Amino acid sequence: MSKVFASDKPIFIQVRERIEDQIVNGQLLEEEQAPSTNQLVNFYKINHATVTKGVNQLVEEGILYKKRGLGVFVAQGAREKLLEKRRKAFVDEYVVPLVVEATKLKISKGEVIADIKKYILEDKREDKR
């Protein structure tokens, strides 16, 4: 896990996204204890309030939950909830703009799909090298 933060978005959001990534990638499993705010503060060398804000957002969304005196844990269904959220964001951030731009350029749906399939096939060939 990188300790470097990008300057284009608030650090608490980046902390939150890193925890989300760990859940999505299976590094943090459901019902498993998440790193404590103190561990995150020490690891990243950032302000406690910054870490707390990111963690609390995940608690508010039901991705994490707190056990009094024990710490913060990954909630049941957290991974699926995050995957669904990311799928929707993927469509909103990538697919919709792609379709809008293709329409402007008068590229047919068939051509767009063919280009995507072509790219995927080329990418798979490169993976085998």
N, C-alpha and C positions, 0 to 999 in steps of 0.2 A: 504494500500500500504506500503510495507516494505521500510524502509530507508536504509537497509543494502545492500551493493553491493558486488557481487562476485569478487574475485581477478583474475579470469581466462579470463576476457575480459574487454576492455576499458569501463570506466564509461559512456561516451557519448552514446555508443551503448546500454548499459543497460537502460539509461534514455529513449532513443528512443524506445526500446522494451517495456518498461512499458507504454508509451503512446499508442503504437500499441495495447498492450493487452487491454487497456481501451476501445479502439475503437472496437476491435473484440468482447469483452465481453458486449458491449452495455452500458458501463459506460459513454462513450463520444459518442454522437450522431452526425450524419452528420449535418453540419451548426451550431453546438454548439461551443461555445468558449472553446478552450483548456486552460489548466493552462498557465499562463504567465511564461516567463523565470525567472522573479523575484520570483514568487511564488514557482517555482521548486527549485531555488537556496536556498530560505529560508527553504523549506521543507526538502530538502536533505542535506543542509549545505555543498554544493560543489561549485566549481568555476563557475562563470557566463559563461565563454568561453566554458566550458564542456557542460553545458546545451544547450547553443546556437548552438553548433555543432550538437548535436543530433536532436534538433528541426529543424534546417536548412536542414538536410538531409531529413526529412519528408516533408518539404516544397518543396524541389527539386524534390521529387518523386510524388508530387501532392496529398499527404495524408492530409497535412495541407496547409492552405493558410493564408496570412497576409492581414489584413485590416488596412491600414494606420491609426494610432492613436487609433485603437480599440483593436488590439491584433491578436492572431492567432486562426483560426477556423478549424474545421474538414471539409474537402472537400466532395462534393457529390461523392458517389461511393467509398469512402475511405475504408469502411469496406469490400466491395466485392473485392477491389483490394488487400487488406491485406490477405483476406481469400485465394484468388487464389495464391498469393505469398507463403503463408504458406503450401498450399496443395502441391505445386511443391517442396518446401523444404522438406516436409514430405516424399515424394516419394524418393527424392535424398538422404536424410539422414537416412531413416529407411527401406523403401521397397527395394531399390536397394541393400544395403548391406545384407539384409535378404535373398534375392534371390541368391546373389552371394555365401553366406555362405551355404545355403541349397543345391546349386548345388555342391559345394565342398564336402559336406557330403552325396551326392547322395540321398537327401530327395526329393521326387517327389513334383510337384506342388500341387497335390491332398492332400498329407500329410500336406504340409504347410498350405493350406487352411483349412483342417480339424482341425489342431492344433489351428489356429486363431479362428475358429468358437467355438471350445471347450473352449478356454480361455474366449471369449466374453460371452458365456452362463454361465460359472462359475462366472465371474465378475458380471453379472446381478443377479445371485442368492445371492451373497454377499451383493449387494446393497439393496436387499429386507429385509435383516436381521436387 
